[in-house]
Amino acid sequence: MTARARQAAAARTRGAAGGRTPRAATARPRRPAAALAALGALALAAATAPASAAGPEQPGGARTGPVEFSTHCVPPQEAGLPPGDGTTTALIAVDNPRPRVGDTVTVTYRVTATTAVNPLDTELPADTLTPAGKVVLGGVQPGELTVTGPRKNDPVDARAGFAAFAMTGTFTVTRPGEITLAPGDYTLHTSHLMELDTPCTVDRAHPAPVSERLTAAAAPGVNARAIALATPAGRPGAKVHVVGAGFTPGAAVTVAGRAGTAETADRAAATADERGVLQAELTVTDRATTAVVAYEGPGWTPAAGAGPAAYTVTDAAPLPPGSQKVGVTVEPGGLTMTQAGEEIALSPVPYGQGGTARGRIHTVTVKDARGGPAGWTLTGRLTDFTGPGGGRIDGAGLRWTPSCTTKEGSPSSCVPGTPGPVGTDGATLAGTPDAALVGGEFTVGADVALTVPPYTAPGAYAALLTLTLS
């Protein structure tokens, strides 16, 4: 079964005036170092139930629109103000509610009411407020999305509440099905007289309701179907619970046993739900069955099928008198990845001269315990670096040289990706080929080098690196 993981980056560094930027992957000319980081999250094949939200009624009874939720806002220590507990009103919107897998979706997080106040005892001038926050993703693609806003605001009276503000960010759709979006924590950074942050956190016991949801379709030519078995073995006649995702919503699906490339007599019919999720029970009686597949249409094909998922039929033949049968089951696991850290500093680059900021991503450990025939691929995508005053460093200027080491005893051999730019189109970091039996543990890394143009404005520059394991 395909497992996907995403890495997002977060680093907080001080600006030239002693200020701090919201958490993000950063590159910084001269004194503060450029940084690139990543945070992984595993996307599950089965969809999760969305939370309720106040808003207009949608098809199927789902609600979206403006939502209210409890927040705890902590003024900076320099302000001498007590924390503020209250209600935030916000709205999440997307530019494309029906994307395809592989599409980039732009998300806008707009706060219309907040308990946060101007931390100064003087007026906060126009264009001195910079917001940043998180959008919580759910459904078939759980995780967090970082959003940021421009440095823009109307004047705010001393100790007065802030007016409405908006933050935007993007994410790449990796699975077909429903994806929910809910407001998360946000921070208001002010840069007048001194650099100050007012973080507002969502009540963990009562998360914000879903404010927006989208339905993603499979990309043309891309097969996102996957299945998993509740048990990897059983005696003849045992029922196997099969869970799948990525199928065409409402499609008729055949679940069948398989021996090598041929199907066995074991067969069941099922229907994918409105999210493309499959639930089926397959009775396995054929002792030749060694795997289970699921497919749409008249027969299994790589374009319209999922699996094979390994399955073993245990022998039920009567034992000779005076004998005992000893057996053991090797249970398959999953495809996972972990990282050694979240913050990676690139070497500083002097203002006016420009040059190359160098570093290395934190080590990523991939473990493949599926025991099937499918290899895996770890890819990466990188956004542009954004900085103070709307400054930008082209993300295509960052190149990596991947490396990959296979742990001794692993059935598969890890192959590093080709050195070159990462960019928004993405590049392969490492992978293993398909084989009769795959698996093992692998250590993946990459040296990175970012080209910073001369006279790039000083300050912290942030980018987002997304790693996907499939």
For each residue, the residues with C-beta under 8 A, 3 or more apart:
1: 45 226 227 228 309 334 335 370
2: 45 224 226 335 470
3: 42 43 334 335 336 469 470
4: 42 43 174 175 468 469 470
5: 40 41 42 43 336 337 467 468 469
6: 39 40 41 43 143 174 466 467 468
7: 38 39 40 339 364 380 465 466 467
8: 37 38 39 41 143 144 146 464 465 466
9: 24 25 35 36 37 38 39 342 343 344 463 464 465
10: 23 24 25 37 39 146 342 343
11: 23 24 25 26 35 37 342 343 344 345 462
12: 20 21 22 23
13: 20 21 26 28 32 33 35 460
14: 18 19 20 32 460
15: 18 19 20 21 32 195 388 458 459 460
16: 31 32 458 459
17: 191 195
18: 14 15 195
19: 14 15 189 191 195
20: 12 13 14 15 189 195 197
21: 12 13 15 24 26 189 459 460 462
22: 12 130 132 146 148 187 189 462
23: 10 11 12 132 146
24: 9 10 11 21 132 146 148 462 463 464
25: 9 10 11 35 36 37 38 344 385 462 463 464 465
26: 11 13 21 32 34 35 36 385 460 461 462 463
27: 34 35 36 346 349 357 385 387 393 450 452 460 461 462 463
28: 13 31 32 33 34 35 348 349 458 459 460 461
29: 34 348 349 350 351 354 452 456 457 458 459 461
30: 348 349 350 351 458
31: 16 28 348 458
32: 13 14 15 16 26 28 348 460
33: 13 28 345 346 347 348 357
34: 26 27 28 29 345 346 347 348 349 357 359 385 450 452 461
35: 9 11 13 25 26 27 28 343 344 345 346 359
36: 9 25 26 27 344 346 359 361 398 448 450 463 465
37: 8 9 10 11 25 341 342 343 344 362 465
38: 7 8 9 25 339 342 344 361 362 465 466 467
39: 6 7 8 9 10 339 342
40: 5 6 7 337 338 339 364 467
41: 5 6 8 142 143 144
42: 3 4 5 336
43: 3 4 5 6 140 141 142 143 174 175
44: 48 140 142
45: 1 2 226 227 228 243 244 245 246
46: 243 245 277
47: 139 140 177 178 245 275 277
48: 44 138 139 142
49:
50: 62 138 139 178 180 210 213
51: 138 180 182 207 209 210
52: 63 209 210
53: 63 64 65 67 182 209 210 211
54: 63 65 66 67 68 209
55: 63 64 65 66 67 211
56: 63 64 65
57: 61 62 63
58: 61 62 63 64 213
59: 62
60: 274
61: 57 58
62: 50 57 58 59 210 213
63: 52 53 54 55 56 57 58 210
64: 53 55 56 58 210 211 212 213
65: 53 54 55 56 91 211
66: 54 55 89 90 91 112 211
67: 53 54 55 89 90 91 182 183 208 209 210 211
68: 54 87 88 89
69: 87 88 90 183 202 203 206 207 208 209
70: 85 86 87 88 202 203 206
71: 85 86 87 88 114 115 200 201 202 203
72: 83 84 85 200 201 203
73: 83 84 85 86 114 115 116 198 199 200
74: 83 84 198 199 200
75: 79 81 82 83 84 116 117 119 198
76: 79 119 196 197 198
77: 80
78: 119 194 196
79: 75 76 119 120 196
80: 77
81: 75 84 117 119 159
82: 75
83: 72 73 74 75
84: 72 73 74 75 81 115 116 117
85: 70 71 72 73 115
86: 70 71 73 114 115
87: 68 69 70 71 113 115
88: 68 69 70 71 111 113 114 115 183 200 202 208
89: 66 67 68 111 112 113 114
90: 66 67 69 109 110 111 112 183 208 211
91: 65 66 67 109 110 112 211 212
92: 107 108 109 110 135 181 182 183 211 212
93: 107 108 110 212
94: 97 105 106 107 108 181 212 214
95: 105 106 108
96: 99 103 105 106 214
97: 94 212 213 214 215
98: 214 215 216 217
99: 96 103 105 173 214 216 217
100: 103 173 216 217 218 219 220
101: 173 174 175 176 216 217 218 219 222 224
102: 172 173 219 222
103: 96 99 100 172 173 216 219
104: 170 171 172 173 424
105: 94 95 96 99 170 171 172 173 214
106: 94 95 96 168 169 170
107: 92 93 94 135 145 147 168 169 170 171 181 212
108: 92 93 94 95 147 166 167 168
109: 90 91 92 133 135 147 166 167 168 169 183 186
110: 90 91 92 93 164 165 166 167
111: 88 89 90 114 131 164 165 166 183 186
112: 66 89 90 91 164
113: 87 88 89 164
114: 71 73 86 88 89 111 161 162 188 200
115: 71 73 84 85 86 87 88 161 200
116: 73 75 84 161 162 188 198 200
117: 75 81 84 159 160 161 162 198
118: 123 124 156 157 158 159 160 161 162 190
119: 75 76 78 79 81 190 196 198
120: 79 123 124 158 159 190 192 193 196
121: 158 159
122: 158 193
123: 118 120 155 156 157 158
124: 118 120 128 129 153 155 156 158 190 192
125: 128 155 192
126: 152 153 154 155
127: 151 152 153
128: 124 125 151 153 190 191 192
129: 124 151 152 153 156 162 165 188 189 190
130: 22 148 149 150 151 188 189 190 191
131: 111 148 149 165 166 167 186 187 188 189
132: 22 23 24 146 147 148 149 167 186 187 189
133: 109 146 147 148 167 183 184 185 186 187
134: 144 145 146 147 184 185 186
135: 92 107 109 144 145 147 169 181 182 183 184
136: 144 181 182 183 184 207 208
137: 141 142 143 144 145 171 179 180 181
138: 48 50 51 141 142 179 180 181 182 210
139: 47 48 50 142 177 178 179 180 213 275
140: 43 44 47 175 176 177 178 179 216 245 275
141: 43 137 138 173 174 175 177 179 216
142: 41 43 44 48 137 138 139
143: 6 8 41 43 137 171
144: 8 41 134 135 136 137 184
145: 107 134 135 137 169 170 171 181
146: 8 10 22 23 24 132 133 134 169 464
147: 107 108 109 132 133 134 135 167 168 169
148: 22 24 130 131 132 133 167 168 169 386 462
149: 130 131 132 152 165 166 167 168
150: 130 390
151: 127 128 129 130 191 388 389 390
152: 126 127 129 149
153: 124 126 127 128 129 156 162 163 165
154: 126 163
155: 123 124 125 126
156: 118 123 124 129 153 160 161 162 163
157: 118 123 160
158: 118 120 121 122 123 124
159: 81 117 118 120 121
160: 117 118 156 157
161: 114 115 116 117 118 156
162: 114 116 117 118 129 153 156 165 188
163: 153 154 156
164: 110 111 112 113
165: 110 111 129 131 149 153 162 188
166: 108 109 110 111 131 149
167: 108 109 110 131 132 133 147 148 149 186
168: 106 107 108 109 147 148 149
169: 106 107 109 135 145 146 147 148
170: 104 105 106 107 145 383
171: 104 105 107 137 143 145 466
172: 102 103 104 105 381 466
173: 99 100 101 102 103 104 105 141 179 216
174: 4 6 43 101 141 468
175: 4 43 101 140 141 216 224 245 246
176: 101 140 216 217 218 224 245 246 276
177: 47 139 140 141 215 216 245 246 275 276 277
178: 47 50 139 140 213 214 215 216 275
179: 137 138 139 140 141 173 213 214 215 216
180: 50 51 137 138 139 210 212 213
181: 92 94 107 135 136 137 138 145 210 211 212 213 214
182: 51 53 67 92 135 136 138 207 208 209 210 211
183: 67 69 88 90 92 109 111 133 135 136 186 202 208 211
184: 133 134 135 136 144 202 208
185: 133 134 199 200 201 202
186: 109 111 131 132 133 134 167 183 199 200
187: 22 131 132 133 197 198 199 200
188: 114 116 129 130 131 162 165 197 198 200
189: 19 20 21 22 129 130 131 132 195 196 197 198
190: 118 119 120 124 128 129 130 195 196 197 198
191: 17 19 128 130 151 195 196
192: 120 124 125 128
193: 120 122
194: 78
195: 15 17 18 19 20 189 190 191
196: 76 78 79 119 120 189 190 191
197: 20 76 187 188 189 190
198: 73 74 75 76 116 117 119 187 188 189 190
199: 73 74 185 186 187
200: 71 72 73 74 88 114 115 116 185 186 187 188
201: 71 72 185 204
202: 69 70 71 88 183 184 185 207 208
203: 69 70 71 72 206 207
204: 201 207
205:
206: 69 70 203
207: 51 69 136 182 202 203 204
208: 67 69 88 90 136 182 183 184 202 211
209: 51 52 53 54 67 69 182
210: 50 51 52 53 62 63 64 67 138 180 181 182 213
211: 53 55 64 65 66 67 90 91 92 181 182 183 208
212: 64 91 92 93 94 97 107 180 181
213: 50 58 62 64 97 139 178 179 180 181 210
214: 94 96 97 98 99 105 178 179 181
215: 97 98 177 178 179
216: 98 99 100 101 103 140 141 173 175 176 177 178 179
217: 98 99 100 101 176
218: 100 101 176 222 223 224 246 248 276
219: 100 101 102 103 222 224
220: 100
221: 303
222: 101 102 218 219
223: 218 246 302 303 304 305 306
224: 2 101 175 176 218 219 245 246
225: 244 245 246 247 294 295 304 305 306
226: 1 2 45 244 245 246 306
227: 1 45 242 243 244 255 278 292 293 294 306 307 309
228: 1 45 242 243 244 309
229: 232 240 241 242 243 292 309 311
230: 240 241 242 243
231: 234 238 240 241
232: 229 310 311 312 329 330 331 332
233: 311 312 313 314 329 331
234: 231 238 239 240 284 311 312 313 314
235: 238 313 314 316
236: 284 285 286 287 313 314 316
237: 283 284 285
238: 231 234 235 283 284
239: 234 281 282 283 284
240: 229 230 231 234 281 282 283 284 292 311
241: 229 230 231 279 280 281
242: 227 228 229 230 255 268 270 278 279 280 281 282 292 294 309
243: 45 46 227 228 229 230 277 278 279
244: 45 225 226 227 228 247 253 272 277 278 279 280 294 306
245: 45 46 47 140 175 176 177 224 225 226 276 277 278
246: 45 175 176 177 218 223 224 225 226 276 306
247: 225 244 251 253 272 276 277 278 294 296 306
248: 218 251 272 276 296
249: 272 273 274 275 276
250: 271 272 273 274
251: 247 248 271 272 276 296
252: 269 270 271 296
253: 244 247 269 270 271 272 278 280 294 295 296
254: 267 268 269 270 294 295 296
255: 227 242 267 268 269 270 278 280 282 292 293 294
256: 263 264 266 267 268 282 292 293 294 295 300
257: 263 264 265 266 267 282 284 286 288 289 291 292 311
258: 261 262 263 264 289 290 291 292 293 300 307 308
259: 262 263 264 286 288 289 290 291
260: 290
261: 258
262: 258 259
263: 256 257 258 259 267 293 300
264: 256 257 258 259 286 288 289
265: 257 285 286
266: 256 257 282 283 284 285 286 289 292
267: 254 255 256 257 263 282
268: 242 254 255 256 280 281 282 283
269: 252 253 254 255
270: 242 252 253 254 255 278 279 280 294
271: 250 251 252 253
272: 244 247 248 249 250 251 253 276 277 278
273: 249 250 276 277 278 279
274: 60 249 250
275: 47 139 140 177 178 249
276: 176 177 218 245 246 247 248 249 251 272 273
277: 46 47 177 243 244 245 247 272 273
278: 227 242 243 244 245 247 253 255 270 272 273 294
279: 241 242 243 244 270 273
280: 241 242 244 253 255 268 270 294
281: 239 240 241 242 268
282: 239 240 242 255 256 257 266 267 268 292
283: 237 238 239 240 266 268
284: 234 236 237 238 239 240 257 266 289 292 311 313
285: 236 237 265 266
286: 236 257 259 264 265 266 289 313
287: 236 313 315
288: 257 259 264 313
289: 257 258 259 264 266 284 286 292 311 313
290: 258 259 260 310 311 312 313
291: 257 258 259 307 308 309 310 311 372
292: 227 229 240 242 255 256 257 258 266 282 284 289 307 308 309 311
293: 227 255 256 258 263 300 305 306 307 308 309
294: 225 227 242 244 247 253 254 255 256 270 278 280 305 306 307
295: 225 253 254 256 299 300 301 304 305 306
296: 247 248 251 252 253 254 304 305
297: 301 304
298:
299: 295
300: 256 258 263 293 295 304 305 307
301: 295 297 304 305
302: 223 305
303: 221 223
304: 223 225 295 296 297 300 301
305: 223 225 293 294 295 296 300 301 302
306: 223 225 226 227 244 246 247 293 294 295
307: 227 258 291 292 293 294 300
308: 258 291 292 293 372 373
309: 1 227 228 229 242 291 292 293 332 372
310: 232 290 291 332 370 371 372
311: 229 232 233 234 240 257 284 289 290 291 292
312: 232 233 234 290 329
313: 233 234 235 236 284 286 287 288 289 290
314: 233 234 235 236 327 329
315: 287 325
316: 235 236
317:
318:
319: 323 324 325
320: 323
321:
322:
323: 319 320
324: 319
325: 315 319
326:
327: 314
328:
329: 232 233 312 314
330: 232 371
331: 232 233
332: 232 309 310 369 370 371 372
333: 367 369 370 371
334: 1 3 369 370
335: 1 2 3 366 367 368 369 370 376 469
336: 3 5 42 366 367 469
337: 5 40 364 365 366 367 378 467 469
338: 40 364 365
339: 7 38 39 40 342 362 363 364 365
340: 362 363 364 365
341: 37 344 362
342: 9 10 11 37 38 39 339 362
343: 9 10 11 35 37
344: 9 11 25 35 36 37 38 341 359 360 361 362 448
345: 11 33 34 35 359
346: 27 33 34 35 36 357 358 359 448 450
347: 33 34 356 357 358 359
348: 28 29 30 31 32 33 34 357
349: 27 28 29 30 34 353 354 355 356 357 452 456
350: 29 30 353 354 355
351: 29 30 455 456 457 458
352: 454 455
353: 349 350 454
354: 29 349 350 451 452 453 454 455 456
355: 349 350 451 452
356: 347 349 449 450 451 452
357: 27 33 34 346 347 348 349 449 450 452
358: 346 347 447 448 449 450
359: 34 35 36 344 345 346 347 447 448
360: 344 445 446 447 448
361: 36 38 344 364 400 445 446 448 465
362: 37 38 339 340 341 342 344 445
363: 339 340 443 444 445
364: 7 40 337 338 339 340 361 378 429 443 444 445 467
365: 337 338 339 340 441 442 443 444
366: 335 336 337 376 378 414 430 441 442 444 469
367: 333 335 336 337 440 441 442
368: 335 376 412 432 438 439 440 441 442
369: 332 333 334 335 439
370: 1 310 332 333 334 335 374 438 439
371: 310 330 332 333 437 438 439
372: 291 308 309 310 332 437 438
373: 308 434 435 436 437 438
374: 370 434 438
375: 412 431 432 433 434 435 438
376: 335 366 368 431 432 438 469 470
377: 428 430 431 469 470
378: 337 364 366 428 429 430 431 444 467 468 469
379: 426 427 428 429 467 468 470
380: 7 400 422 426 427 429 465 466 467 468
381: 172 422 423 424 425 426 465 466 468
382: 395 398 422 423 424 463 464 465 466
383: 170 395 424 463 464
384: 392 393 394 395 424 463
385: 25 26 27 34 392 393 394 395 450 461 462 463
386: 148 390 391 392 461 462 463
387: 27 390 391 392 393 456 457 459 460 461 462
388: 15 151 391 457 459 460
389: 151 457 459
390: 150 151 386 387
391: 386 387 388 456 457 459 461
392: 384 385 386 387 461
393: 27 384 385 387 397 450 452 453 456 461 463
394: 384 385 397
395: 382 383 384 385 398 422 423 424 463
396: 421 423 424
397: 393 394 421 450 451 452
398: 36 382 395 421 422 423 448 449 450 451 463
399: 419 420 421 422 448 449
400: 361 380 419 420 422 427 429 446 447 448 449
401: 419 446 447 448
402: 416 417 418 419 428 429 430 444 445 446
403: 416 444 445 446 447
404: 414 415 416 430 442 443 444 445
405: 414 442 443 444
406: 410 412 413 414 440 441 442
407: 410 440 441 442 443
408:
409: 440
410: 406 407 413 439 440 441 442
411: 435 437 438 439 440
412: 368 375 406 432 433 435 438 439 440 442
413: 406 410 432 433
414: 366 404 405 406 430 431 432 440 442 444
415: 404 430 431 432 433
416: 402 403 404 429 430 444
417: 402 427 428 429 430 431
418: 402 427 428
419: 399 400 401 402
420: 399 400 427
421: 396 397 398 399 427
422: 380 381 382 395 398 399 400 426 427 465
423: 381 382 395 396 398 426 427
424: 104 381 382 383 384 395 396
425: 381
426: 379 380 381 422 423
427: 379 380 400 417 418 420 421 422 423
428: 377 378 379 402 417 418 431
429: 364 378 379 380 400 402 416 417 444 446 467
430: 366 377 378 402 404 414 415 416 417 442 444
431: 375 376 377 378 414 415 417 428
432: 368 375 376 412 413 414 415 435 438 440 442
433: 375 412 413 415
434: 373 374 375 438
435: 373 375 411 412 432 438
436: 373
437: 371 372 373 411
438: 368 370 371 372 373 374 375 376 411 412 432 434 435
439: 368 369 370 371 410 411 412
440: 367 368 406 407 409 410 411 412 414 432
441: 365 366 367 368 406 407 410
442: 365 366 367 368 404 405 406 407 410 412 414 430 432
443: 363 364 365 404 405 407
444: 363 364 365 366 378 402 403 404 405 414 416 429 430
445: 360 361 362 363 364 402 403 404
446: 360 361 400 401 402 403 429
447: 358 359 360 400 401 403
448: 36 344 346 358 359 360 361 398 399 400 401
449: 356 357 358 398 399 400
450: 27 34 36 346 356 357 358 385 393 397 398
451: 354 355 356 397 398
452: 27 29 34 349 354 355 356 357 393 397 456
453: 354 393 456
454: 352 353 354
455: 351 352 354
456: 29 349 351 354 387 391 393 452 453 461
457: 29 351 387 388 389 391
458: 15 16 28 29 30 31 351
459: 15 16 21 28 29 387 388 389 391
460: 13 14 15 21 26 27 28 32 387 388
461: 26 27 28 29 34 385 386 387 391 392 393 456
462: 11 21 22 24 25 26 27 148 385 386 387
463: 9 24 25 26 27 36 382 383 384 385 386 393 395 398
464: 8 9 24 25 146 382 383
465: 7 8 9 25 36 37 38 361 380 381 382 422
466: 6 7 8 38 171 172 380 381 382
467: 5 6 7 38 40 337 364 378 379 380 429
468: 4 5 6 174 378 379 380 381
469: 3 4 5 335 336 337 366 376 377 378
470: 2 3 4 376 377 379
